[in-house]
Amino acid sequence: MGSHNPSGADNQQERPGVEQWIVGFVDGEGCFSISVVRNPGCRLGWQVQHEFSVTQAATSRAAIDLLLEEFGCGSVIENRRHDNHHEPLLRFSVKRRSDLLEVVIPFFEEHPLRTAKHSDFVRFASVLRSMEAGVHLTEPGLRSIARETELMNRRQRSRYLESSEAIRQPSHLRR
């Protein structure tokens, strides 16, 4: 006759509630970002960078380590602060496209975010999936991705869309 040992609950299946804790934590502290940045080494001279990140003060290392453990991908980056705070910042960061597509996106599709961050996530997932299809390798695709980035997070004008290369395009190819 076997006994159930709740104190040995180390894997995700045996730890109910951790998924909802992650959803709440990411709703408050997470960021899904896409940027189109100049890179002369790329065919079109621009590169799409993507990242899922969560930033916390170093004293909250246990929370950042839990994200690393639960997602099983990404890294933790320590940034020294140059403001009036003395403790460093830790950033849990996932940049690898395959990790985003195979781990992060499915997690948040199964456990949806509850704040306005959900719409950033939906755009983020859409852009990543379009990149899998190679959309970012064409000028119109890059323009489409740049327009999506303007609707996410800080909602800043895309440098790609402001660039002279994009402005020189015939008007029927612009917005």
Chimera marker file (.cmm) of the C-alpha trace (Angstrom):
<marker_set name="trace">
<marker id="1" x="0.000" y="0.000" z="0.000" r="1" g="1" b="0" radius="0.5"/>
<marker id="2" x="1.659" y="3.231" z="-1.206" r="1" g="1" b="0" radius="0.5"/>
<marker id="3" x="1.442" y="6.495" z="0.616" r="1" g="1" b="0" radius="0.5"/>
<marker id="4" x="1.008" y="9.889" z="-0.988" r="1" g="1" b="0" radius="0.5"/>
<marker id="5" x="3.836" y="12.203" z="-0.012" r="1" g="1" b="0" radius="0.5"/>
<marker id="6" x="2.903" y="15.833" z="-0.692" r="1" g="1" b="0" radius="0.5"/>
<marker id="7" x="6.253" y="17.101" z="0.641" r="1" g="1" b="0" radius="0.5"/>
<marker id="8" x="7.994" y="15.391" z="-2.286" r="1" g="1" b="0" radius="0.5"/>
<marker id="9" x="6.116" y="17.583" z="-4.765" r="1" g="1" b="0" radius="0.5"/>
<marker id="10" x="8.981" y="18.713" z="-6.938" r="1" g="1" b="0" radius="0.5"/>
<marker id="11" x="7.653" y="18.505" z="-10.458" r="1" g="1" b="0" radius="0.5"/>
<marker id="12" x="5.128" y="20.763" z="-12.130" r="1" g="1" b="0" radius="0.5"/>
<marker id="13" x="2.312" y="18.196" z="-12.164" r="1" g="1" b="0" radius="0.5"/>
<marker id="14" x="2.516" y="17.792" z="-8.382" r="1" g="1" b="0" radius="0.5"/>
<marker id="15" x="2.547" y="21.510" z="-7.609" r="1" g="1" b="0" radius="0.5"/>
<marker id="16" x="-0.948" y="22.810" z="-8.340" r="1" g="1" b="0" radius="0.5"/>
<marker id="17" x="-1.250" y="26.567" z="-8.452" r="1" g="1" b="0" radius="0.5"/>
<marker id="18" x="2.268" y="27.372" z="-9.664" r="1" g="1" b="0" radius="0.5"/>
<marker id="19" x="0.915" y="28.088" z="-13.166" r="1" g="1" b="0" radius="0.5"/>
<marker id="20" x="-1.542" y="30.679" z="-11.841" r="1" g="1" b="0" radius="0.5"/>
<marker id="21" x="1.193" y="32.206" z="-9.673" r="1" g="1" b="0" radius="0.5"/>
<marker id="22" x="3.337" y="32.558" z="-12.842" r="1" g="1" b="0" radius="0.5"/>
<marker id="23" x="0.392" y="34.146" z="-14.712" r="1" g="1" b="0" radius="0.5"/>
<marker id="24" x="-0.107" y="36.702" z="-11.931" r="1" g="1" b="0" radius="0.5"/>
<marker id="25" x="3.603" y="37.424" z="-11.609" r="1" g="1" b="0" radius="0.5"/>
<marker id="26" x="4.040" y="37.888" z="-15.371" r="1" g="1" b="0" radius="0.5"/>
<marker id="27" x="0.860" y="40.002" z="-15.558" r="1" g="1" b="0" radius="0.5"/>
<marker id="28" x="2.495" y="42.361" z="-13.052" r="1" g="1" b="0" radius="0.5"/>
<marker id="29" x="6.178" y="42.184" z="-13.896" r="1" g="1" b="0" radius="0.5"/>
<marker id="30" x="6.600" y="40.528" z="-17.298" r="1" g="1" b="0" radius="0.5"/>
<marker id="31" x="7.227" y="41.906" z="-20.762" r="1" g="1" b="0" radius="0.5"/>
<marker id="32" x="6.756" y="40.461" z="-24.248" r="1" g="1" b="0" radius="0.5"/>
<marker id="33" x="8.852" y="42.559" z="-26.610" r="1" g="1" b="0" radius="0.5"/>
<marker id="34" x="9.556" y="42.618" z="-30.318" r="1" g="1" b="0" radius="0.5"/>
<marker id="35" x="11.927" y="45.150" z="-31.902" r="1" g="1" b="0" radius="0.5"/>
<marker id="36" x="13.033" y="45.696" z="-35.460" r="1" g="1" b="0" radius="0.5"/>
<marker id="37" x="16.644" y="46.890" z="-35.214" r="1" g="1" b="0" radius="0.5"/>
<marker id="38" x="19.208" y="47.897" z="-37.806" r="1" g="1" b="0" radius="0.5"/>
<marker id="39" x="21.663" y="45.076" z="-38.563" r="1" g="1" b="0" radius="0.5"/>
<marker id="40" x="23.807" y="45.431" z="-41.701" r="1" g="1" b="0" radius="0.5"/>
<marker id="41" x="24.569" y="41.688" z="-41.529" r="1" g="1" b="0" radius="0.5"/>
<marker id="42" x="20.949" y="40.796" z="-42.334" r="1" g="1" b="0" radius="0.5"/>
<marker id="43" x="19.705" y="40.575" z="-45.903" r="1" g="1" b="0" radius="0.5"/>
<marker id="44" x="17.296" y="43.511" z="-45.566" r="1" g="1" b="0" radius="0.5"/>
<marker id="45" x="19.611" y="45.423" z="-43.199" r="1" g="1" b="0" radius="0.5"/>
<marker id="46" x="17.178" y="44.916" z="-40.294" r="1" g="1" b="0" radius="0.5"/>
<marker id="47" x="16.692" y="42.193" z="-37.696" r="1" g="1" b="0" radius="0.5"/>
<marker id="48" x="13.667" y="41.239" z="-35.607" r="1" g="1" b="0" radius="0.5"/>
<marker id="49" x="14.583" y="40.713" z="-31.957" r="1" g="1" b="0" radius="0.5"/>
<marker id="50" x="12.142" y="39.009" z="-29.602" r="1" g="1" b="0" radius="0.5"/>
<marker id="51" x="12.209" y="38.483" z="-25.859" r="1" g="1" b="0" radius="0.5"/>
<marker id="52" x="10.003" y="37.384" z="-22.999" r="1" g="1" b="0" radius="0.5"/>
<marker id="53" x="11.396" y="38.808" z="-19.760" r="1" g="1" b="0" radius="0.5"/>
<marker id="54" x="10.569" y="39.360" z="-16.103" r="1" g="1" b="0" radius="0.5"/>
<marker id="55" x="12.626" y="41.788" z="-14.013" r="1" g="1" b="0" radius="0.5"/>
<marker id="56" x="12.931" y="41.843" z="-10.219" r="1" g="1" b="0" radius="0.5"/>
<marker id="57" x="15.267" y="43.175" z="-7.560" r="1" g="1" b="0" radius="0.5"/>
<marker id="58" x="17.949" y="40.678" z="-6.558" r="1" g="1" b="0" radius="0.5"/>
<marker id="59" x="16.235" y="40.054" z="-3.210" r="1" g="1" b="0" radius="0.5"/>
<marker id="60" x="13.439" y="38.345" z="-5.195" r="1" g="1" b="0" radius="0.5"/>
<marker id="61" x="15.869" y="35.842" z="-6.724" r="1" g="1" b="0" radius="0.5"/>
<marker id="62" x="13.711" y="32.874" z="-5.606" r="1" g="1" b="0" radius="0.5"/>
<marker id="63" x="10.862" y="34.086" z="-7.845" r="1" g="1" b="0" radius="0.5"/>
<marker id="64" x="13.181" y="34.481" z="-10.843" r="1" g="1" b="0" radius="0.5"/>
<marker id="65" x="14.729" y="31.059" z="-10.186" r="1" g="1" b="0" radius="0.5"/>
<marker id="66" x="11.245" y="29.516" z="-10.056" r="1" g="1" b="0" radius="0.5"/>
<marker id="67" x="10.508" y="30.907" z="-13.548" r="1" g="1" b="0" radius="0.5"/>
<marker id="68" x="13.778" y="29.442" z="-14.844" r="1" g="1" b="0" radius="0.5"/>
<marker id="69" x="12.938" y="26.080" z="-13.260" r="1" g="1" b="0" radius="0.5"/>
<marker id="70" x="9.316" y="25.970" z="-14.457" r="1" g="1" b="0" radius="0.5"/>
<marker id="71" x="9.995" y="27.067" z="-18.047" r="1" g="1" b="0" radius="0.5"/>
<marker id="72" x="13.202" y="25.022" z="-18.309" r="1" g="1" b="0" radius="0.5"/>
<marker id="73" x="14.721" y="27.538" z="-20.738" r="1" g="1" b="0" radius="0.5"/>
<marker id="74" x="16.045" y="31.070" z="-20.796" r="1" g="1" b="0" radius="0.5"/>
<marker id="75" x="18.649" y="32.662" z="-18.574" r="1" g="1" b="0" radius="0.5"/>
<marker id="76" x="18.980" y="35.021" z="-15.634" r="1" g="1" b="0" radius="0.5"/>
<marker id="77" x="20.899" y="38.224" z="-16.278" r="1" g="1" b="0" radius="0.5"/>
<marker id="78" x="22.095" y="40.464" z="-13.453" r="1" g="1" b="0" radius="0.5"/>
<marker id="79" x="22.185" y="44.209" z="-14.099" r="1" g="1" b="0" radius="0.5"/>
<marker id="80" x="23.893" y="46.594" z="-11.714" r="1" g="1" b="0" radius="0.5"/>
<marker id="81" x="21.745" y="49.631" z="-11.050" r="1" g="1" b="0" radius="0.5"/>
<marker id="82" x="22.948" y="53.177" z="-11.507" r="1" g="1" b="0" radius="0.5"/>
<marker id="83" x="20.100" y="54.903" z="-9.700" r="1" g="1" b="0" radius="0.5"/>
<marker id="84" x="19.311" y="55.460" z="-6.030" r="1" g="1" b="0" radius="0.5"/>
<marker id="85" x="18.627" y="51.737" z="-5.453" r="1" g="1" b="0" radius="0.5"/>
<marker id="86" x="21.536" y="49.710" z="-4.197" r="1" g="1" b="0" radius="0.5"/>
<marker id="87" x="20.585" y="46.170" z="-5.092" r="1" g="1" b="0" radius="0.5"/>
<marker id="88" x="21.063" y="44.799" z="-8.603" r="1" g="1" b="0" radius="0.5"/>
<marker id="89" x="18.188" y="43.839" z="-10.881" r="1" g="1" b="0" radius="0.5"/>
<marker id="90" x="17.724" y="40.295" z="-12.112" r="1" g="1" b="0" radius="0.5"/>
<marker id="91" x="16.064" y="39.618" z="-15.454" r="1" g="1" b="0" radius="0.5"/>
<marker id="92" x="14.687" y="36.233" z="-16.454" r="1" g="1" b="0" radius="0.5"/>
<marker id="93" x="15.012" y="36.318" z="-20.232" r="1" g="1" b="0" radius="0.5"/>
<marker id="94" x="13.952" y="33.963" z="-23.039" r="1" g="1" b="0" radius="0.5"/>
<marker id="95" x="15.138" y="35.055" z="-26.490" r="1" g="1" b="0" radius="0.5"/>
<marker id="96" x="15.602" y="31.813" z="-28.443" r="1" g="1" b="0" radius="0.5"/>
<marker id="97" x="12.766" y="31.591" z="-30.963" r="1" g="1" b="0" radius="0.5"/>
<marker id="98" x="12.325" y="27.825" z="-30.547" r="1" g="1" b="0" radius="0.5"/>
<marker id="99" x="11.978" y="28.206" z="-26.735" r="1" g="1" b="0" radius="0.5"/>
<marker id="100" x="9.437" y="30.985" z="-27.214" r="1" g="1" b="0" radius="0.5"/>
<marker id="101" x="7.421" y="28.969" z="-29.744" r="1" g="1" b="0" radius="0.5"/>
<marker id="102" x="7.634" y="25.585" z="-28.014" r="1" g="1" b="0" radius="0.5"/>
<marker id="103" x="7.559" y="26.546" z="-24.303" r="1" g="1" b="0" radius="0.5"/>
<marker id="104" x="6.555" y="30.133" z="-23.499" r="1" g="1" b="0" radius="0.5"/>
<marker id="105" x="3.747" y="30.694" z="-26.016" r="1" g="1" b="0" radius="0.5"/>
<marker id="106" x="2.020" y="27.335" z="-25.348" r="1" g="1" b="0" radius="0.5"/>
<marker id="107" x="2.221" y="28.014" z="-21.577" r="1" g="1" b="0" radius="0.5"/>
<marker id="108" x="0.412" y="31.366" z="-21.854" r="1" g="1" b="0" radius="0.5"/>
<marker id="109" x="-2.094" y="29.979" z="-24.349" r="1" g="1" b="0" radius="0.5"/>
<marker id="110" x="-2.970" y="27.263" z="-21.837" r="1" g="1" b="0" radius="0.5"/>
<marker id="111" x="-2.839" y="29.696" z="-18.876" r="1" g="1" b="0" radius="0.5"/>
<marker id="112" x="-3.977" y="33.086" z="-20.260" r="1" g="1" b="0" radius="0.5"/>
<marker id="113" x="-2.802" y="36.393" z="-18.849" r="1" g="1" b="0" radius="0.5"/>
<marker id="114" x="-5.567" y="38.478" z="-17.262" r="1" g="1" b="0" radius="0.5"/>
<marker id="115" x="-4.433" y="42.058" z="-17.731" r="1" g="1" b="0" radius="0.5"/>
<marker id="116" x="-3.894" y="44.292" z="-20.763" r="1" g="1" b="0" radius="0.5"/>
<marker id="117" x="-0.590" y="42.415" z="-21.144" r="1" g="1" b="0" radius="0.5"/>
<marker id="118" x="-2.646" y="39.644" z="-22.774" r="1" g="1" b="0" radius="0.5"/>
<marker id="119" x="-3.005" y="41.693" z="-25.978" r="1" g="1" b="0" radius="0.5"/>
<marker id="120" x="0.794" y="42.198" z="-26.106" r="1" g="1" b="0" radius="0.5"/>
<marker id="121" x="1.176" y="38.435" z="-25.710" r="1" g="1" b="0" radius="0.5"/>
<marker id="122" x="-1.280" y="37.741" z="-28.561" r="1" g="1" b="0" radius="0.5"/>
<marker id="123" x="0.669" y="40.092" z="-30.883" r="1" g="1" b="0" radius="0.5"/>
<marker id="124" x="3.962" y="38.583" z="-29.697" r="1" g="1" b="0" radius="0.5"/>
<marker id="125" x="2.768" y="35.033" z="-30.467" r="1" g="1" b="0" radius="0.5"/>
<marker id="126" x="1.427" y="36.115" z="-33.858" r="1" g="1" b="0" radius="0.5"/>
<marker id="127" x="4.733" y="37.757" z="-34.852" r="1" g="1" b="0" radius="0.5"/>
<marker id="128" x="6.781" y="34.738" z="-33.704" r="1" g="1" b="0" radius="0.5"/>
<marker id="129" x="4.572" y="32.367" z="-35.692" r="1" g="1" b="0" radius="0.5"/>
<marker id="130" x="4.763" y="34.574" z="-38.783" r="1" g="1" b="0" radius="0.5"/>
<marker id="131" x="8.560" y="34.562" z="-38.435" r="1" g="1" b="0" radius="0.5"/>
<marker id="132" x="8.508" y="30.761" z="-38.449" r="1" g="1" b="0" radius="0.5"/>
<marker id="133" x="6.900" y="31.096" z="-41.879" r="1" g="1" b="0" radius="0.5"/>
<marker id="134" x="9.676" y="33.499" z="-42.994" r="1" g="1" b="0" radius="0.5"/>
<marker id="135" x="7.515" y="36.635" z="-43.147" r="1" g="1" b="0" radius="0.5"/>
<marker id="136" x="10.328" y="38.758" z="-41.630" r="1" g="1" b="0" radius="0.5"/>
<marker id="137" x="12.561" y="37.983" z="-44.613" r="1" g="1" b="0" radius="0.5"/>
<marker id="138" x="10.552" y="40.254" z="-46.941" r="1" g="1" b="0" radius="0.5"/>
<marker id="139" x="10.125" y="44.043" z="-46.908" r="1" g="1" b="0" radius="0.5"/>
<marker id="140" x="6.295" y="43.873" z="-46.632" r="1" g="1" b="0" radius="0.5"/>
<marker id="141" x="6.595" y="41.276" z="-43.843" r="1" g="1" b="0" radius="0.5"/>
<marker id="142" x="9.112" y="43.381" z="-41.943" r="1" g="1" b="0" radius="0.5"/>
<marker id="143" x="6.788" y="46.392" z="-42.285" r="1" g="1" b="0" radius="0.5"/>
<marker id="144" x="3.880" y="44.333" z="-40.950" r="1" g="1" b="0" radius="0.5"/>
<marker id="145" x="5.954" y="43.213" z="-37.939" r="1" g="1" b="0" radius="0.5"/>
<marker id="146" x="7.105" y="46.805" z="-37.303" r="1" g="1" b="0" radius="0.5"/>
<marker id="147" x="3.458" y="47.949" z="-37.276" r="1" g="1" b="0" radius="0.5"/>
<marker id="148" x="2.630" y="45.253" z="-34.687" r="1" g="1" b="0" radius="0.5"/>
<marker id="149" x="5.519" y="46.423" z="-32.472" r="1" g="1" b="0" radius="0.5"/>
<marker id="150" x="4.030" y="49.923" z="-32.395" r="1" g="1" b="0" radius="0.5"/>
<marker id="151" x="0.894" y="48.482" z="-30.780" r="1" g="1" b="0" radius="0.5"/>
<marker id="152" x="2.819" y="46.642" z="-28.050" r="1" g="1" b="0" radius="0.5"/>
<marker id="153" x="4.226" y="47.721" z="-24.671" r="1" g="1" b="0" radius="0.5"/>
<marker id="154" x="5.396" y="51.336" z="-24.765" r="1" g="1" b="0" radius="0.5"/>
<marker id="155" x="3.726" y="51.892" z="-28.154" r="1" g="1" b="0" radius="0.5"/>
<marker id="156" x="6.652" y="53.769" z="-29.664" r="1" g="1" b="0" radius="0.5"/>
<marker id="157" x="7.067" y="54.570" z="-33.337" r="1" g="1" b="0" radius="0.5"/>
<marker id="158" x="9.082" y="51.837" z="-35.045" r="1" g="1" b="0" radius="0.5"/>
<marker id="159" x="12.581" y="52.925" z="-36.082" r="1" g="1" b="0" radius="0.5"/>
<marker id="160" x="12.225" y="50.683" z="-39.089" r="1" g="1" b="0" radius="0.5"/>
<marker id="161" x="9.074" y="52.483" z="-40.237" r="1" g="1" b="0" radius="0.5"/>
<marker id="162" x="10.765" y="55.850" z="-39.674" r="1" g="1" b="0" radius="0.5"/>
<marker id="163" x="13.886" y="54.845" z="-41.573" r="1" g="1" b="0" radius="0.5"/>
<marker id="164" x="14.731" y="56.352" z="-44.911" r="1" g="1" b="0" radius="0.5"/>
<marker id="165" x="14.563" y="52.902" z="-46.525" r="1" g="1" b="0" radius="0.5"/>
<marker id="166" x="10.911" y="52.541" z="-45.566" r="1" g="1" b="0" radius="0.5"/>
<marker id="167" x="10.049" y="56.150" z="-46.411" r="1" g="1" b="0" radius="0.5"/>
<marker id="168" x="11.571" y="55.762" z="-49.886" r="1" g="1" b="0" radius="0.5"/>
<marker id="169" x="9.204" y="52.890" z="-50.670" r="1" g="1" b="0" radius="0.5"/>
<marker id="170" x="6.485" y="53.674" z="-53.216" r="1" g="1" b="0" radius="0.5"/>
<marker id="171" x="3.395" y="54.964" z="-51.404" r="1" g="1" b="0" radius="0.5"/>
<marker id="172" x="1.286" y="51.922" z="-52.327" r="1" g="1" b="0" radius="0.5"/>
<marker id="173" x="3.674" y="49.762" z="-50.217" r="1" g="1" b="0" radius="0.5"/>
<marker id="174" x="3.434" y="51.957" z="-47.103" r="1" g="1" b="0" radius="0.5"/>
<marker id="175" x="0.688" y="51.679" z="-44.458" r="1" g="1" b="0" radius="0.5"/>
<link id1="1" id2="2" r="1" g="1" b="0" radius="0.2"/>
<link id1="2" id2="3" r="1" g="1" b="0" radius="0.2"/>
<link id1="3" id2="4" r="1" g="1" b="0" radius="0.2"/>
<link id1="4" id2="5" r="1" g="1" b="0" radius="0.2"/>
<link id1="5" id2="6" r="1" g="1" b="0" radius="0.2"/>
<link id1="6" id2="7" r="1" g="1" b="0" radius="0.2"/>
<link id1="7" id2="8" r="1" g="1" b="0" radius="0.2"/>
<link id1="8" id2="9" r="1" g="1" b="0" radius="0.2"/>
<link id1="9" id2="10" r="1" g="1" b="0" radius="0.2"/>
<link id1="10" id2="11" r="1" g="1" b="0" radius="0.2"/>
<link id1="11" id2="12" r="1" g="1" b="0" radius="0.2"/>
<link id1="12" id2="13" r="1" g="1" b="0" radius="0.2"/>
<link id1="13" id2="14" r="1" g="1" b="0" radius="0.2"/>
<link id1="14" id2="15" r="1" g="1" b="0" radius="0.2"/>
<link id1="15" id2="16" r="1" g="1" b="0" radius="0.2"/>
<link id1="16" id2="17" r="1" g="1" b="0" radius="0.2"/>
<link id1="17" id2="18" r="1" g="1" b="0" radius="0.2"/>
<link id1="18" id2="19" r="1" g="1" b="0" radius="0.2"/>
<link id1="19" id2="20" r="1" g="1" b="0" radius="0.2"/>
<link id1="20" id2="21" r="1" g="1" b="0" radius="0.2"/>
<link id1="21" id2="22" r="1" g="1" b="0" radius="0.2"/>
<link id1="22" id2="23" r="1" g="1" b="0" radius="0.2"/>
<link id1="23" id2="24" r="1" g="1" b="0" radius="0.2"/>
<link id1="24" id2="25" r="1" g="1" b="0" radius="0.2"/>
<link id1="25" id2="26" r="1" g="1" b="0" radius="0.2"/>
<link id1="26" id2="27" r="1" g="1" b="0" radius="0.2"/>
<link id1="27" id2="28" r="1" g="1" b="0" radius="0.2"/>
<link id1="28" id2="29" r="1" g="1" b="0" radius="0.2"/>
<link id1="29" id2="30" r="1" g="1" b="0" radius="0.2"/>
<link id1="30" id2="31" r="1" g="1" b="0" radius="0.2"/>
<link id1="31" id2="32" r="1" g="1" b="0" radius="0.2"/>
<link id1="32" id2="33" r="1" g="1" b="0" radius="0.2"/>
<link id1="33" id2="34" r="1" g="1" b="0" radius="0.2"/>
<link id1="34" id2="35" r="1" g="1" b="0" radius="0.2"/>
<link id1="35" id2="36" r="1" g="1" b="0" radius="0.2"/>
<link id1="36" id2="37" r="1" g="1" b="0" radius="0.2"/>
<link id1="37" id2="38" r="1" g="1" b="0" radius="0.2"/>
<link id1="38" id2="39" r="1" g="1" b="0" radius="0.2"/>
<link id1="39" id2="40" r="1" g="1" b="0" radius="0.2"/>
<link id1="40" id2="41" r="1" g="1" b="0" radius="0.2"/>
<link id1="41" id2="42" r="1" g="1" b="0" radius="0.2"/>
<link id1="42" id2="43" r="1" g="1" b="0" radius="0.2"/>
<link id1="43" id2="44" r="1" g="1" b="0" radius="0.2"/>
<link id1="44" id2="45" r="1" g="1" b="0" radius="0.2"/>
<link id1="45" id2="46" r="1" g="1" b="0" radius="0.2"/>
<link id1="46" id2="47" r="1" g="1" b="0" radius="0.2"/>
<link id1="47" id2="48" r="1" g="1" b="0" radius="0.2"/>
<link id1="48" id2="49" r="1" g="1" b="0" radius="0.2"/>
<link id1="49" id2="50" r="1" g="1" b="0" radius="0.2"/>
<link id1="50" id2="51" r="1" g="1" b="0" radius="0.2"/>
<link id1="51" id2="52" r="1" g="1" b="0" radius="0.2"/>
<link id1="52" id2="53" r="1" g="1" b="0" radius="0.2"/>
<link id1="53" id2="54" r="1" g="1" b="0" radius="0.2"/>
<link id1="54" id2="55" r="1" g="1" b="0" radius="0.2"/>
<link id1="55" id2="56" r="1" g="1" b="0" radius="0.2"/>
<link id1="56" id2="57" r="1" g="1" b="0" radius="0.2"/>
<link id1="57" id2="58" r="1" g="1" b="0" radius="0.2"/>
<link id1="58" id2="59" r="1" g="1" b="0" radius="0.2"/>
<link id1="59" id2="60" r="1" g="1" b="0" radius="0.2"/>
<link id1="60" id2="61" r="1" g="1" b="0" radius="0.2"/>
<link id1="61" id2="62" r="1" g="1" b="0" radius="0.2"/>
<link id1="62" id2="63" r="1" g="1" b="0" radius="0.2"/>
<link id1="63" id2="64" r="1" g="1" b="0" radius="0.2"/>
<link id1="64" id2="65" r="1" g="1" b="0" radius="0.2"/>
<link id1="65" id2="66" r="1" g="1" b="0" radius="0.2"/>
<link id1="66" id2="67" r="1" g="1" b="0" radius="0.2"/>
<link id1="67" id2="68" r="1" g="1" b="0" radius="0.2"/>
<link id1="68" id2="69" r="1" g="1" b="0" radius="0.2"/>
<link id1="69" id2="70" r="1" g="1" b="0" radius="0.2"/>
<link id1="70" id2="71" r="1" g="1" b="0" radius="0.2"/>
<link id1="71" id2="72" r="1" g="1" b="0" radius="0.2"/>
<link id1="72" id2="73" r="1" g="1" b="0" radius="0.2"/>
<link id1="73" id2="74" r="1" g="1" b="0" radius="0.2"/>
<link id1="74" id2="75" r="1" g="1" b="0" radius="0.2"/>
<link id1="75" id2="76" r="1" g="1" b="0" radius="0.2"/>
<link id1="76" id2="77" r="1" g="1" b="0" radius="0.2"/>
<link id1="77" id2="78" r="1" g="1" b="0" radius="0.2"/>
<link id1="78" id2="79" r="1" g="1" b="0" radius="0.2"/>
<link id1="79" id2="80" r="1" g="1" b="0" radius="0.2"/>
<link id1="80" id2="81" r="1" g="1" b="0" radius="0.2"/>
<link id1="81" id2="82" r="1" g="1" b="0" radius="0.2"/>
<link id1="82" id2="83" r="1" g="1" b="0" radius="0.2"/>
<link id1="83" id2="84" r="1" g="1" b="0" radius="0.2"/>
<link id1="84" id2="85" r="1" g="1" b="0" radius="0.2"/>
<link id1="85" id2="86" r="1" g="1" b="0" radius="0.2"/>
<link id1="86" id2="87" r="1" g="1" b="0" radius="0.2"/>
<link id1="87" id2="88" r="1" g="1" b="0" radius="0.2"/>
<link id1="88" id2="89" r="1" g="1" b="0" radius="0.2"/>
<link id1="89" id2="90" r="1" g="1" b="0" radius="0.2"/>
<link id1="90" id2="91" r="1" g="1" b="0" radius="0.2"/>
<link id1="91" id2="92" r="1" g="1" b="0" radius="0.2"/>
<link id1="92" id2="93" r="1" g="1" b="0" radius="0.2"/>
<link id1="93" id2="94" r="1" g="1" b="0" radius="0.2"/>
<link id1="94" id2="95" r="1" g="1" b="0" radius="0.2"/>
<link id1="95" id2="96" r="1" g="1" b="0" radius="0.2"/>
<link id1="96" id2="97" r="1" g="1" b="0" radius="0.2"/>
<link id1="97" id2="98" r="1" g="1" b="0" radius="0.2"/>
<link id1="98" id2="99" r="1" g="1" b="0" radius="0.2"/>
<link id1="99" id2="100" r="1" g="1" b="0" radius="0.2"/>
<link id1="100" id2="101" r="1" g="1" b="0" radius="0.2"/>
<link id1="101" id2="102" r="1" g="1" b="0" radius="0.2"/>
<link id1="102" id2="103" r="1" g="1" b="0" radius="0.2"/>
<link id1="103" id2="104" r="1" g="1" b="0" radius="0.2"/>
<link id1="104" id2="105" r="1" g="1" b="0" radius="0.2"/>
<link id1="105" id2="106" r="1" g="1" b="0" radius="0.2"/>
<link id1="106" id2="107" r="1" g="1" b="0" radius="0.2"/>
<link id1="107" id2="108" r="1" g="1" b="0" radius="0.2"/>
<link id1="108" id2="109" r="1" g="1" b="0" radius="0.2"/>
<link id1="109" id2="110" r="1" g="1" b="0" radius="0.2"/>
<link id1="110" id2="111" r="1" g="1" b="0" radius="0.2"/>
<link id1="111" id2="112" r="1" g="1" b="0" radius="0.2"/>
<link id1="112" id2="113" r="1" g="1" b="0" radius="0.2"/>
<link id1="113" id2="114" r="1" g="1" b="0" radius="0.2"/>
<link id1="114" id2="115" r="1" g="1" b="0" radius="0.2"/>
<link id1="115" id2="116" r="1" g="1" b="0" radius="0.2"/>
<link id1="116" id2="117" r="1" g="1" b="0" radius="0.2"/>
<link id1="117" id2="118" r="1" g="1" b="0" radius="0.2"/>
<link id1="118" id2="119" r="1" g="1" b="0" radius="0.2"/>
<link id1="119" id2="120" r="1" g="1" b="0" radius="0.2"/>
<link id1="120" id2="121" r="1" g="1" b="0" radius="0.2"/>
<link id1="121" id2="122" r="1" g="1" b="0" radius="0.2"/>
<link id1="122" id2="123" r="1" g="1" b="0" radius="0.2"/>
<link id1="123" id2="124" r="1" g="1" b="0" radius="0.2"/>
<link id1="124" id2="125" r="1" g="1" b="0" radius="0.2"/>
<link id1="125" id2="126" r="1" g="1" b="0" radius="0.2"/>
<link id1="126" id2="127" r="1" g="1" b="0" radius="0.2"/>
<link id1="127" id2="128" r="1" g="1" b="0" radius="0.2"/>
<link id1="128" id2="129" r="1" g="1" b="0" radius="0.2"/>
<link id1="129" id2="130" r="1" g="1" b="0" radius="0.2"/>
<link id1="130" id2="131" r="1" g="1" b="0" radius="0.2"/>
<link id1="131" id2="132" r="1" g="1" b="0" radius="0.2"/>
<link id1="132" id2="133" r="1" g="1" b="0" radius="0.2"/>
<link id1="133" id2="134" r="1" g="1" b="0" radius="0.2"/>
<link id1="134" id2="135" r="1" g="1" b="0" radius="0.2"/>
<link id1="135" id2="136" r="1" g="1" b="0" radius="0.2"/>
<link id1="136" id2="137" r="1" g="1" b="0" radius="0.2"/>
<link id1="137" id2="138" r="1" g="1" b="0" radius="0.2"/>
<link id1="138" id2="139" r="1" g="1" b="0" radius="0.2"/>
<link id1="139" id2="140" r="1" g="1" b="0" radius="0.2"/>
<link id1="140" id2="141" r="1" g="1" b="0" radius="0.2"/>
<link id1="141" id2="142" r="1" g="1" b="0" radius="0.2"/>
<link id1="142" id2="143" r="1" g="1" b="0" radius="0.2"/>
<link id1="143" id2="144" r="1" g="1" b="0" radius="0.2"/>
<link id1="144" id2="145" r="1" g="1" b="0" radius="0.2"/>
<link id1="145" id2="146" r="1" g="1" b="0" radius="0.2"/>
<link id1="146" id2="147" r="1" g="1" b="0" radius="0.2"/>
<link id1="147" id2="148" r="1" g="1" b="0" radius="0.2"/>
<link id1="148" id2="149" r="1" g="1" b="0" radius="0.2"/>
<link id1="149" id2="150" r="1" g="1" b="0" radius="0.2"/>
<link id1="150" id2="151" r="1" g="1" b="0" radius="0.2"/>
<link id1="151" id2="152" r="1" g="1" b="0" radius="0.2"/>
<link id1="152" id2="153" r="1" g="1" b="0" radius="0.2"/>
<link id1="153" id2="154" r="1" g="1" b="0" radius="0.2"/>
<link id1="154" id2="155" r="1" g="1" b="0" radius="0.2"/>
<link id1="155" id2="156" r="1" g="1" b="0" radius="0.2"/>
<link id1="156" id2="157" r="1" g="1" b="0" radius="0.2"/>
<link id1="157" id2="158" r="1" g="1" b="0" radius="0.2"/>
<link id1="158" id2="159" r="1" g="1" b="0" radius="0.2"/>
<link id1="159" id2="160" r="1" g="1" b="0" radius="0.2"/>
<link id1="160" id2="161" r="1" g="1" b="0" radius="0.2"/>
<link id1="161" id2="162" r="1" g="1" b="0" radius="0.2"/>
<link id1="162" id2="163" r="1" g="1" b="0" radius="0.2"/>
<link id1="163" id2="164" r="1" g="1" b="0" radius="0.2"/>
<link id1="164" id2="165" r="1" g="1" b="0" radius="0.2"/>
<link id1="165" id2="166" r="1" g="1" b="0" radius="0.2"/>
<link id1="166" id2="167" r="1" g="1" b="0" radius="0.2"/>
<link id1="167" id2="168" r="1" g="1" b="0" radius="0.2"/>
<link id1="168" id2="169" r="1" g="1" b="0" radius="0.2"/>
<link id1="169" id2="170" r="1" g="1" b="0" radius="0.2"/>
<link id1="170" id2="171" r="1" g="1" b="0" radius="0.2"/>
<link id1="171" id2="172" r="1" g="1" b="0" radius="0.2"/>
<link id1="172" id2="173" r="1" g="1" b="0" radius="0.2"/>
<link id1="173" id2="174" r="1" g="1" b="0" radius="0.2"/>
<link id1="174" id2="175" r="1" g="1" b="0" radius="0.2"/>
</marker_set>
